[in-house]
Amino acid sequence: MSLESVLVEELKDLYSAESQLVKALPKMAKGASNPELKNLFTEHLEETKGQVDRLKQIFEQLGKRPAGKLCKGMEGLVEEGKEQLESDEEGATKDVCIAGAALRVEHYEIAGYTAAIAIARTLGQDEIVELLTETLNEEEEAGRKVLEQSQPLIEEASSEGEEEEEAPARRAKANGKHPTKRASR
């Protein structure tokens, strides 16, 4: 297999990954309860559509077709994200889980674009390097934004967890009862 063939396979993998993400991002936006996180996913959807178009442009330059390969890595990450969306978690805790899935997706894409850029650079495909670098920069920024948005959600989820743990004791106290410790056997 030639190095150009390896590049085409990498690009097909990225094309499949981005196409899967175009379908998954609206579900992530719908499943998130935090308005900023919803907005982040909606914005990234538009950016991802542009990335798909950029990949199509690269395939045209190479005289190749983008179809024919399923990115199994992204398929697995999307499935994990789907599990988070369907979980029983609620509120900030669920949003933290969804954001974690999104961050894994971004890092997967960053790795793929970094590899494709290295191959394209070695082949002297400067215009392709430029297009892929533009996408890589967007993916890195998206990852930074997800991480930035996650921190307040993590703190909120932590507060929610503390409230859930303290609720039985507060209810017992409100009813004039003292919470009892379980007898050890």
N, C-alpha and C positions, 0 to 999 in steps of 0.2 A: 504494500500500500504506500503510495507516495505521500509526501507531506501535505500537498494540496488536497488529497483525498481525506486526510486526517482533519484538515481545516473544515472541509465541507461537512464532514460528520459532526464535528463540534458545533458548527453553525446550525445544522439540522436539529441537533439536540437543544440548542438555545431557542430555536424557532418553536419547537414543540413545547418547551418549558414556558415561553412567553404566551403562547396560544392557550395553554392550560390555565395560566394565571389570569388571562383576560376573562375566562369563565368563572374563576374562583373569587376574584376581588369583589364583585358585586355581592356575593354571598357573605363575604367577610364584613363588608360595610353594613349589610343588613343585620348581621348577627351581633355587631358591636353595639354597646349601649352608650358609650362615651361619644359625644358629638365630635370632638376633635379627632378621635380615632376613626370614626365613620368618614369624616372629611378627608383624612389622610389616605384611606383606602380608595375613595372616590377619585381623588387627585392622581393617585398612582395608577389607577385604571387607565386614565387618559394618557399618562406618560407611557404605560406599557403598550398601548395601541400604537403609539409613535415608535416604540422600540421594535415592534413587529414589522412596521412599515420600513424601518431602517434595515432590518434583516432581509426583507424582500428585495430591497435595493441592492444589497450585497450579493444576493443570489443572482440577480440580473447581471451584475458586473462579472460574475464568475461563469455565467451561462449555465447555471444549474437550477434545479427545482428544490424548494424548501421542504416539500412533503416527503413522507416515507419513513419517518423515524418517530417513535414514541419515547419521550424522555421519561424513563422509569423513575429517576430520582425525583423529578418534580411531581410525578404521579403520586409517589409516596408522601411527599411533603403536603400536597393538596389533600390527600386522604387524612393525614394527621390533623390538618386544619379543620377538616370536616368533622372529625371526632371532637375537637374542641368546641365547635359550633353546636354540636348535638349534646354536649355534656350537660349535667344537671347544675353546673356552676351558674351563678348569676352575678350581675352587677360588675363591679371593678375586678373581681376575681376572674370572671369569665373573660373580661377584656384583656387581662394580663395573659391569660392562656392564648387568646387569639393573637395578641401582639407578639408573643413568643413564637408562635407558628409563622407569623409574617417575617420575623427577624431571621428565622432559619431559611425561609425562602430567599430572602435578600442575600444572605451569605452564600447560598448555593449558586445564585445567579452571578454574584461577584466572582466566585471561583471559575465558573464557566467562561465568563467574558475575559478574565485575566489570562486563561489558557489560550483562548482563541486569538487574543491580541498578540501573545508571544509567538504563536505560529505564523500569523499574518505578517508580523514584523520580520520574522526570519525569511519569509517568502518575498519580502520587499513590496508587499501590498499596502502601501502607505495610505491610500484612500480608505481601504477597509479598516485599517488600524484606527484612523481618525473617527470613522462611524462607530466602531466598537468601543472606542474610548469615551465617546460622548455618552453611550449607553452605560458603560461602567461607572462613569461619574454620577449618572442619575441613580443607579442602583446603590452606590455608596451613600449618596445623600438620602435616599429612601430609608436605608438601614439606620442612618443616624437619626432621622426623624422618628422612626418607630421606637428606637431606644430612648430618645428624648421624651416621647409621649408615654412610654412605659413607666418611667420613674414615679410620676404622681399617681398613676394607676396602682402601682405596687404598694405605695404608701396608703392609698385609699383601701385597697384589698386587705392590708394588714389591719387597719382600723375596723373594717367589717368583720374580720376574723376574731378580733378581740371582743367586739360587741356580741358575737354569737356565743363565744365561750363564757362571757359574763352574764348572759341573759337568764339562764336557769337560776343563778344565785339572786339576781335582781327580782325575778318573779316570786321566788320563795320569800324573800325579805318583804316584798310588797304585800304578800298574803299573811304576814305575821309569823312566818315559819323560818326556822334557821336551816340553811342547807346542811344536809347531813353527809358525813363521809361514809363511804361504803366500808363495811366491816371486812377486814382482811381475814382470809381463811387459813 
